[in-house]
Amino acid sequence: MRTRYKTFATAWFDYLLVSPTEMDDVLEATVWTRTETWQGERDLYTAMLEKER
């Protein structure tokens, strides 16, 4: 995915659609941890990720 506005465009980036549990599985192999999750309507959510020091 990338963002475009008139003649400007960002670099391509991955857009991952997963459940909070699946996100934890993906994050296991990284230095990131899901520290908070806010549930919205239906299956929508927002998550806060923190990088381990």
PDB file of N, H, CA, C and O in Angstrom:
ATOM      1  N   MET A   1       0.850  -1.155   0.000  1.00  0.00           N
ATOM      2  CA  MET A   1       0.000   0.000   0.000  1.00  0.00           C
ATOM      3  C   MET A   1       0.903   1.227   0.000  1.00  0.00           C
ATOM      4  O   MET A   1       2.041   1.175   0.466  1.00  0.00           O
ATOM      5  N   ARG A   2       0.394   2.304  -0.515  1.00  0.00           N
ATOM      6  H   ARG A   2      -0.530   2.347  -0.894  1.00  0.00           H
ATOM      7  CA  ARG A   2       1.095   3.582  -0.444  1.00  0.00           C
ATOM      8  C   ARG A   2       0.076   4.709  -0.445  1.00  0.00           C
ATOM      9  O   ARG A   2      -1.066   4.528  -0.868  1.00  0.00           O
ATOM     10  N   THR A   3       0.490   5.853   0.023  1.00  0.00           N
ATOM     11  H   THR A   3       1.418   6.001   0.366  1.00  0.00           H
ATOM     12  CA  THR A   3      -0.375   7.027   0.072  1.00  0.00           C
ATOM     13  C   THR A   3       0.018   7.974  -1.047  1.00  0.00           C
ATOM     14  O   THR A   3       1.203   8.217  -1.278  1.00  0.00           O
ATOM     15  N   ARG A   4      -0.989   8.513  -1.747  1.00  0.00           N
ATOM     16  H   ARG A   4      -1.951   8.316  -1.559  1.00  0.00           H
ATOM     17  CA  ARG A   4      -0.733   9.470  -2.824  1.00  0.00           C
ATOM     18  C   ARG A   4      -1.552  10.732  -2.599  1.00  0.00           C
ATOM     19  O   ARG A   4      -2.681  10.689  -2.109  1.00  0.00           O
ATOM     20  N   TYR A   5      -0.947  11.860  -2.974  1.00  0.00           N
ATOM     21  H   TYR A   5      -0.031  11.895  -3.372  1.00  0.00           H
ATOM     22  CA  TYR A   5      -1.654  13.137  -2.964  1.00  0.00           C
ATOM     23  C   TYR A   5      -1.097  13.958  -4.109  1.00  0.00           C
ATOM     24  O   TYR A   5       0.068  14.356  -4.096  1.00  0.00           O
ATOM     25  N   LYS A   6      -1.937  14.206  -5.097  1.00  0.00           N
ATOM     26  H   LYS A   6      -2.883  13.883  -5.108  1.00  0.00           H
ATOM     27  CA  LYS A   6      -1.538  14.934  -6.307  1.00  0.00           C
ATOM     28  C   LYS A   6      -0.276  14.302  -6.899  1.00  0.00           C
ATOM     29  O   LYS A   6      -0.335  13.164  -7.366  1.00  0.00           O
ATOM     30  N   THR A   7       0.851  14.995  -6.896  1.00  0.00           N
ATOM     31  H   THR A   7       0.899  15.919  -6.517  1.00  0.00           H
ATOM     32  CA  THR A   7       2.071  14.432  -7.497  1.00  0.00           C
ATOM     33  C   THR A   7       2.985  13.774  -6.466  1.00  0.00           C
ATOM     34  O   THR A   7       4.081  13.331  -6.810  1.00  0.00           O
ATOM     35  N   PHE A   8       2.551  13.705  -5.214  1.00  0.00           N
ATOM     36  H   PHE A   8       1.661  14.065  -4.935  1.00  0.00           H
ATOM     37  CA  PHE A   8       3.373  13.128  -4.143  1.00  0.00           C
ATOM     38  C   PHE A   8       2.926  11.701  -3.847  1.00  0.00           C
ATOM     39  O   PHE A   8       1.739  11.384  -3.924  1.00  0.00           O
ATOM     40  N   ALA A   9       3.888  10.843  -3.508  1.00  0.00           N
ATOM     41  H   ALA A   9       4.852  11.101  -3.446  1.00  0.00           H
ATOM     42  CA  ALA A   9       3.570   9.465  -3.139  1.00  0.00           C
ATOM     43  C   ALA A   9       4.602   8.955  -2.135  1.00  0.00           C
ATOM     44  O   ALA A   9       5.792   9.252  -2.233  1.00  0.00           O
ATOM     45  N   THR A  10       4.113   8.185  -1.172  1.00  0.00           N
ATOM     46  H   THR A  10       3.146   7.944  -1.092  1.00  0.00           H
ATOM     47  CA  THR A  10       5.025   7.571  -0.205  1.00  0.00           C
ATOM     48  C   THR A  10       5.633   6.316  -0.825  1.00  0.00           C
ATOM     49  O   THR A  10       5.226   5.871  -1.898  1.00  0.00           O
ATOM     50  N   ALA A  11       6.608   5.764  -0.129  1.00  0.00           N
ATOM     51  H   ALA A  11       6.939   6.126   0.743  1.00  0.00           H
ATOM     52  CA  ALA A  11       7.141   4.460  -0.525  1.00  0.00           C
ATOM     53  C   ALA A  11       6.077   3.400  -0.215  1.00  0.00           C
ATOM     54  O   ALA A  11       5.181   3.629   0.598  1.00  0.00           O
ATOM     55  N   TRP A  12       6.186   2.250  -0.867  1.00  0.00           N
ATOM     56  H   TRP A  12       6.913   2.065  -1.527  1.00  0.00           H
ATOM     57  CA  TRP A  12       5.252   1.161  -0.592  1.00  0.00           C
ATOM     58  C   TRP A  12       5.505   0.622   0.807  1.00  0.00           C
ATOM     59  O   TRP A  12       6.651   0.575   1.256  1.00  0.00           O
ATOM     60  N   PHE A  13       4.439   0.213   1.505  1.00  0.00           N
ATOM     61  H   PHE A  13       3.509   0.251   1.140  1.00  0.00           H
ATOM     62  CA  PHE A  13       4.591  -0.420   2.813  1.00  0.00           C
ATOM     63  C   PHE A  13       3.553  -1.529   2.950  1.00  0.00           C
ATOM     64  O   PHE A  13       2.509  -1.505   2.299  1.00  0.00           O
ATOM     65  N   ASP A  14       3.861  -2.507   3.813  1.00  0.00           N
ATOM     66  H   ASP A  14       4.709  -2.526   4.342  1.00  0.00           H
ATOM     67  CA  ASP A  14       2.953  -3.630   4.036  1.00  0.00           C
ATOM     68  C   ASP A  14       1.791  -3.194   4.922  1.00  0.00           C
ATOM     69  O   ASP A  14       1.967  -2.403   5.848  1.00  0.00           O
ATOM     70  N   TYR A  15       0.620  -3.710   4.634  1.00  0.00           N
ATOM     71  H   TYR A  15       0.477  -4.353   3.881  1.00  0.00           H
ATOM     72  CA  TYR A  15      -0.580  -3.429   5.411  1.00  0.00           C
ATOM     73  C   TYR A  15      -1.121  -4.777   5.860  1.00  0.00           C
ATOM     74  O   TYR A  15      -1.656  -5.532   5.048  1.00  0.00           O
ATOM     75  N   LEU A  16      -0.990  -5.084   7.127  1.00  0.00           N
ATOM     76  H   LEU A  16      -0.555  -4.471   7.787  1.00  0.00           H
ATOM     77  CA  LEU A  16      -1.323  -6.399   7.653  1.00  0.00           C
ATOM     78  C   LEU A  16      -2.652  -6.351   8.397  1.00  0.00           C
ATOM     79  O   LEU A  16      -2.817  -5.564   9.330  1.00  0.00           O
ATOM     80  N   LEU A  17      -3.594  -7.186   7.989  1.00  0.00           N
ATOM     81  H   LEU A  17      -3.460  -7.825   7.232  1.00  0.00           H
ATOM     82  CA  LEU A  17      -4.900  -7.257   8.650  1.00  0.00           C
ATOM     83  C   LEU A  17      -4.967  -8.553   9.453  1.00  0.00           C
ATOM     84  O   LEU A  17      -5.143  -9.631   8.885  1.00  0.00           O
ATOM     85  N   VAL A  18      -4.826  -8.446  10.770  1.00  0.00           N
ATOM     86  H   VAL A  18      -4.682  -7.570  11.231  1.00  0.00           H
ATOM     87  CA  VAL A  18      -4.832  -9.622  11.639  1.00  0.00           C
ATOM     88  C   VAL A  18      -5.621  -9.335  12.908  1.00  0.00           C
ATOM     89  O   VAL A  18      -5.876  -8.181  13.251  1.00  0.00           O
ATOM     90  N   SER A  19      -5.999 -10.393  13.592  1.00  0.00           N
ATOM     91  H   SER A  19      -5.792 -11.331  13.314  1.00  0.00           H
ATOM     92  CA  SER A  19      -6.639 -10.241  14.899  1.00  0.00           C
ATOM     93  C   SER A  19      -5.562  -9.897  15.927  1.00  0.00           C
ATOM     94  O   SER A  19      -4.375 -10.067  15.649  1.00  0.00           O
ATOM     95  N   PRO A  20      -5.955  -9.415  17.111  1.00  0.00           N
ATOM     96  CA  PRO A  20      -4.949  -9.133  18.141  1.00  0.00           C
ATOM     97  C   PRO A  20      -4.098 -10.362  18.486  1.00  0.00           C
ATOM     98  O   PRO A  20      -2.891 -10.237  18.692  1.00  0.00           O
ATOM     99  N   THR A  21      -4.711 -11.533  18.548  1.00  0.00           N
ATOM    100  H   THR A  21      -5.691 -11.635  18.380  1.00  0.00           H
ATOM    101  CA  THR A  21      -3.961 -12.756  18.850  1.00  0.00           C
ATOM    102  C   THR A  21      -2.967 -13.078  17.740  1.00  0.00           C
ATOM    103  O   THR A  21      -1.827 -13.454  18.013  1.00  0.00           O
ATOM    104  N   GLU A  22      -3.399 -12.932  16.493  1.00  0.00           N
ATOM    105  H   GLU A  22      -4.325 -12.626  16.272  1.00  0.00           H
ATOM    106  CA  GLU A  22      -2.487 -13.169  15.368  1.00  0.00           C
ATOM    107  C   GLU A  22      -1.357 -12.144  15.369  1.00  0.00           C
ATOM    108  O   GLU A  22      -0.225 -12.467  15.008  1.00  0.00           O
ATOM    109  N   MET A  23      -1.658 -10.912  15.774  1.00  0.00           N
ATOM    110  H   MET A  23      -2.577 -10.649  16.068  1.00  0.00           H
ATOM    111  CA  MET A  23      -0.611  -9.895  15.858  1.00  0.00           C
ATOM    112  C   MET A  23       0.452 -10.314  16.869  1.00  0.00           C
ATOM    113  O   MET A  23       1.646 -10.155  16.617  1.00  0.00           O
ATOM    114  N   ASP A  24       0.022 -10.847  18.010  1.00  0.00           N
ATOM    115  H   ASP A  24      -0.948 -10.976  18.215  1.00  0.00           H
ATOM    116  CA  ASP A  24       0.975 -11.322  19.017  1.00  0.00           C
ATOM    117  C   ASP A  24       1.876 -12.407  18.436  1.00  0.00           C
ATOM    118  O   ASP A  24       3.076 -12.432  18.709  1.00  0.00           O
ATOM    119  N   ASP A  25       1.304 -13.299  17.641  1.00  0.00           N
ATOM    120  H   ASP A  25       0.330 -13.280  17.419  1.00  0.00           H
ATOM    121  CA  ASP A  25       2.098 -14.358  17.002  1.00  0.00           C
ATOM    122  C   ASP A  25       3.147 -13.767  16.070  1.00  0.00           C
ATOM    123  O   ASP A  25       4.292 -14.218  16.061  1.00  0.00           O
ATOM    124  N   VAL A  26       2.767 -12.766  15.290  1.00  0.00           N
ATOM    125  H   VAL A  26       1.837 -12.400  15.298  1.00  0.00           H
ATOM    126  CA  VAL A  26       3.699 -12.114  14.369  1.00  0.00           C
ATOM    127  C   VAL A  26       4.798 -11.399  15.154  1.00  0.00           C
ATOM    128  O   VAL A  26       5.964 -11.431  14.761  1.00  0.00           O
ATOM    129  N   LEU A  27       4.430 -10.761  16.253  1.00  0.00           N
ATOM    130  H   LEU A  27       3.482 -10.735  16.572  1.00  0.00           H
ATOM    131  CA  LEU A  27       5.383  -9.975  17.040  1.00  0.00           C
ATOM    132  C   LEU A  27       6.367 -10.824  17.836  1.00  0.00           C
ATOM    133  O   LEU A  27       7.404 -10.318  18.266  1.00  0.00           O
ATOM    134  N   GLU A  28       6.062 -12.110  18.043  1.00  0.00           N
ATOM    135  H   GLU A  28       5.220 -12.521  17.694  1.00  0.00           H
ATOM    136  CA  GLU A  28       6.939 -12.980  18.834  1.00  0.00           C
ATOM    137  C   GLU A  28       8.377 -12.971  18.337  1.00  0.00           C
ATOM    138  O   GLU A  28       9.307 -13.021  19.142  1.00  0.00           O
ATOM    139  N   ALA A  29       8.572 -12.910  17.037  1.00  0.00           N
ATOM    140  H   ALA A  29       7.816 -12.869  16.383  1.00  0.00           H
ATOM    141  CA  ALA A  29       9.918 -12.980  16.446  1.00  0.00           C
ATOM    142  C   ALA A  29      10.572 -11.605  16.318  1.00  0.00           C
ATOM    143  O   ALA A  29      11.588 -11.465  15.636  1.00  0.00           O
ATOM    144  N   THR A  30       9.996 -10.585  16.970  1.00  0.00           N
ATOM    145  H   THR A  30       9.171 -10.699  17.524  1.00  0.00           H
ATOM    146  CA  THR A  30      10.515  -9.223  16.850  1.00  0.00           C
ATOM    147  C   THR A  30      10.825  -8.646  18.229  1.00  0.00           C
ATOM    148  O   THR A  30      10.670  -9.322  19.246  1.00  0.00           O
ATOM    149  N   VAL A  31      11.256  -7.414  18.249  1.00  0.00           N
ATOM    150  H   VAL A  31      11.383  -6.865  17.423  1.00  0.00           H
ATOM    151  CA  VAL A  31      11.510  -6.711  19.519  1.00  0.00           C
ATOM    152  C   VAL A  31      10.309  -5.854  19.928  1.00  0.00           C
ATOM    153  O   VAL A  31      10.436  -4.982  20.787  1.00  0.00           O
ATOM    154  N   TRP A  32       9.148  -6.095  19.320  1.00  0.00           N
ATOM    155  H   TRP A  32       9.045  -6.804  18.622  1.00  0.00           H
ATOM    156  CA  TRP A  32       7.942  -5.322  19.600  1.00  0.00           C
ATOM    157  C   TRP A  32       6.958  -6.141  20.426  1.00  0.00           C
ATOM    158  O   TRP A  32       6.894  -7.365  20.310  1.00  0.00           O
ATOM    159  N   THR A  33       6.185  -5.434  21.274  1.00  0.00           N
ATOM    160  H   THR A  33       6.237  -4.440  21.369  1.00  0.00           H
ATOM    161  CA  THR A  33       5.164  -6.059  22.114  1.00  0.00           C
ATOM    162  C   THR A  33       3.891  -5.226  22.043  1.00  0.00           C
ATOM    163  O   THR A  33       3.943  -3.996  22.051  1.00  0.00           O
ATOM    164  N   ARG A  34       2.749  -5.903  21.972  1.00  0.00           N
ATOM    165  H   ARG A  34       2.707  -6.902  21.966  1.00  0.00           H
ATOM    166  CA  ARG A  34       1.462  -5.196  22.031  1.00  0.00           C
ATOM    167  C   ARG A  34       1.177  -4.931  23.498  1.00  0.00           C
ATOM    168  O   ARG A  34       1.024  -5.870  24.278  1.00  0.00           O
ATOM    169  N   THR A  35       1.103  -3.653  23.887  1.00  0.00           N
ATOM    170  H   THR A  35       1.227  -2.890  23.253  1.00  0.00           H
ATOM    171  CA  THR A  35       0.926  -3.297  25.295  1.00  0.00           C
ATOM    172  C   THR A  35      -0.501  -2.904  25.649  1.00  0.00           C
ATOM    173  O   THR A  35      -0.912  -3.051  26.799  1.00  0.00           O
ATOM    174  N   GLU A  36      -1.257  -2.410  24.682  1.00  0.00           N
ATOM    175  H   GLU A  36      -0.923  -2.291  23.747  1.00  0.00           H
ATOM    176  CA  GLU A  36      -2.657  -2.042  24.925  1.00  0.00           C
ATOM    177  C   GLU A  36      -3.464  -2.288  23.669  1.00  0.00           C
ATOM    178  O   GLU A  36      -2.948  -2.225  22.553  1.00  0.00           O
ATOM    179  N   THR A  37      -4.741  -2.568  23.874  1.00  0.00           N
ATOM    180  H   THR A  37      -5.159  -2.619  24.780  1.00  0.00           H
ATOM    181  CA  THR A  37      -5.653  -2.761  22.748  1.00  0.00           C
ATOM    182  C   THR A  37      -6.976  -2.093  23.085  1.00  0.00           C
ATOM    183  O   THR A  37      -7.512  -2.285  24.176  1.00  0.00           O
ATOM    184  N   TRP A  38      -7.496  -1.324  22.169  1.00  0.00           N
ATOM    185  H   TRP A  38      -7.061  -1.168  21.282  1.00  0.00           H
ATOM    186  CA  TRP A  38      -8.800  -0.680  22.319  1.00  0.00           C
ATOM    187  C   TRP A  38      -9.736  -1.291  21.293  1.00  0.00           C
ATOM    188  O   TRP A  38      -9.519  -1.161  20.088  1.00  0.00           O
ATOM    189  N   GLN A  39     -10.781  -1.959  21.773  1.00  0.00           N
ATOM    190  H   GLN A  39     -10.957  -2.064  22.751  1.00  0.00           H
ATOM    191  CA  GLN A  39     -11.757  -2.593  20.887  1.00  0.00           C
ATOM    192  C   GLN A  39     -12.766  -1.561  20.410  1.00  0.00           C
ATOM    193  O   GLN A  39     -13.261  -0.745  21.188  1.00  0.00           O
ATOM    194  N   GLY A  40     -13.057  -1.612  19.133  1.00  0.00           N
ATOM    195  H   GLY A  40     -12.655  -2.274  18.501  1.00  0.00           H
ATOM    196  CA  GLY A  40     -14.069  -0.745  18.559  1.00  0.00           C
ATOM    197  C   GLY A  40     -15.305  -1.550  18.226  1.00  0.00           C
ATOM    198  O   GLY A  40     -15.521  -2.633  18.770  1.00  0.00           O
ATOM    199  N   GLU A  41     -16.104  -1.021  17.339  1.00  0.00           N
ATOM    200  H   GLU A  41     -15.928  -0.142  16.896  1.00  0.00           H
ATOM    201  CA  GLU A  41     -17.294  -1.736  16.903  1.00  0.00           C
ATOM    202  C   GLU A  41     -16.898  -2.903  16.012  1.00  0.00           C
ATOM    203  O   GLU A  41     -15.861  -2.874  15.350  1.00  0.00           O
ATOM    204  N   ARG A  42     -17.719  -3.904  16.008  1.00  0.00           N
ATOM    205  H   ARG A  42     -18.562  -3.927  16.546  1.00  0.00           H
ATOM    206  CA  ARG A  42     -17.478  -5.127  15.232  1.00  0.00           C
ATOM    207  C   ARG A  42     -16.107  -5.689  15.581  1.00  0.00           C
ATOM    208  O   ARG A  42     -15.796  -5.842  16.762  1.00  0.00           O
ATOM    209  N   ASP A  43     -15.285  -5.998  14.596  1.00  0.00           N
ATOM    210  H   ASP A  43     -15.538  -5.873  13.636  1.00  0.00           H
ATOM    211  CA  ASP A  43     -13.959  -6.575  14.854  1.00  0.00           C
ATOM    212  C   ASP A  43     -12.848  -5.548  14.742  1.00  0.00           C
ATOM    213  O   ASP A  43     -11.681  -5.920  14.618  1.00  0.00           O
ATOM    214  N   LEU A  44     -13.181  -4.263  14.782  1.00  0.00           N
ATOM    215  H   LEU A  44     -14.129  -3.961  14.882  1.00  0.00           H
ATOM    216  CA  LEU A  44     -12.164  -3.228  14.640  1.00  0.00           C
ATOM    217  C   LEU A  44     -11.463  -2.979  15.967  1.00  0.00           C
ATOM    218  O   LEU A  44     -12.082  -3.039  17.029  1.00  0.00           O
ATOM    219  N   TYR A  45     -10.167  -2.700  15.897  1.00  0.00           N
ATOM    220  H   TYR A  45      -9.664  -2.652  15.035  1.00  0.00           H
ATOM    221  CA  TYR A  45      -9.416  -2.391  17.111  1.00  0.00           C
ATOM    222  C   TYR A  45      -8.218  -1.527  16.761  1.00  0.00           C
ATOM    223  O   TYR A  45      -7.801  -1.445  15.605  1.00  0.00           O
ATOM    224  N   THR A  46      -7.676  -0.887  17.783  1.00  0.00           N
ATOM    225  H   THR A  46      -8.015  -0.953  18.722  1.00  0.00           H
ATOM    226  CA  THR A  46      -6.431  -0.129  17.676  1.00  0.00           C
ATOM    227  C   THR A  46      -5.495  -0.700  18.725  1.00  0.00           C
ATOM    228  O   THR A  46      -5.909  -0.980  19.850  1.00  0.00           O
ATOM    229  N   ALA A  47      -4.230  -0.873  18.357  1.00  0.00           N
ATOM    230  H   ALA A  47      -3.893  -0.646  17.443  1.00  0.00           H
ATOM    231  CA  ALA A  47      -3.265  -1.448  19.296  1.00  0.00           C
ATOM    232  C   ALA A  47      -2.074  -0.522  19.465  1.00  0.00           C
ATOM    233  O   ALA A  47      -1.658   0.163  18.531  1.00  0.00           O
ATOM    234  N   MET A  48      -1.532  -0.517  20.685  1.00  0.00           N
ATOM    235  H   MET A  48      -1.870  -1.074  21.443  1.00  0.00           H
ATOM    236  CA  MET A  48      -0.295   0.209  20.953  1.00  0.00           C
ATOM    237  C   MET A  48       0.831  -0.823  21.014  1.00  0.00           C
ATOM    238  O   MET A  48       0.745  -1.817  21.735  1.00  0.00           O
ATOM    239  N   LEU A  49       1.882  -0.567  20.246  1.00  0.00           N
ATOM    240  H   LEU A  49       1.952   0.240  19.659  1.00  0.00           H
ATOM    241  CA  LEU A  49       3.048  -1.443  20.254  1.00  0.00           C
ATOM    242  C   LEU A  49       4.213  -0.698  20.875  1.00  0.00           C
ATOM    243  O   LEU A  49       4.381   0.501  20.656  1.00  0.00           O
ATOM    244  N   GLU A  50       5.019  -1.413  21.653  1.00  0.00           N
ATOM    245  H   GLU A  50       4.882  -2.387  21.831  1.00  0.00           H
ATOM    246  CA  GLU A  50       6.216  -0.812  22.240  1.00  0.00           C
ATOM    247  C   GLU A  50       7.422  -1.656  21.880  1.00  0.00           C
ATOM    248  O   GLU A  50       7.362  -2.886  21.859  1.00  0.00           O
ATOM    249  N   LYS A  51       8.516  -0.970  21.596  1.00  0.00           N
ATOM    250  H   LYS A  51       8.565   0.029  21.613  1.00  0.00           H
ATOM    251  CA  LYS A  51       9.763  -1.635  21.256  1.00  0.00           C
ATOM    252  C   LYS A  51      10.543  -1.907  22.537  1.00  0.00           C
ATOM    253  O   LYS A  51      10.710  -1.022  23.376  1.00  0.00           O
ATOM    254  N   GLU A  52      11.019  -3.150  22.677  1.00  0.00           N
ATOM    255  H   GLU A  52      10.883  -3.869  21.995  1.00  0.00           H
ATOM    256  CA  GLU A  52      11.813  -3.500  23.854  1.00  0.00           C
ATOM    257  C   GLU A  52      13.133  -2.762  23.812  1.00  0.00           C
ATOM    258  O   GLU A  52      13.693  -2.535  22.740  1.00  0.00           O
ATOM    259  N   ARG A  53      13.626  -2.390  24.974  1.00  0.00           N
ATOM    260  H   ARG A  53      13.170  -2.574  25.845  1.00  0.00           H
ATOM    261  CA  ARG A  53      14.894  -1.654  25.039  1.00  0.00           C
ATOM    262  C   ARG A  53      16.051  -2.574  25.246  1.00  0.00           C
ATOM    263  O   ARG A  53      17.193  -2.121  25.324  1.00  0.00           O
TER     264      ARG A  53
END
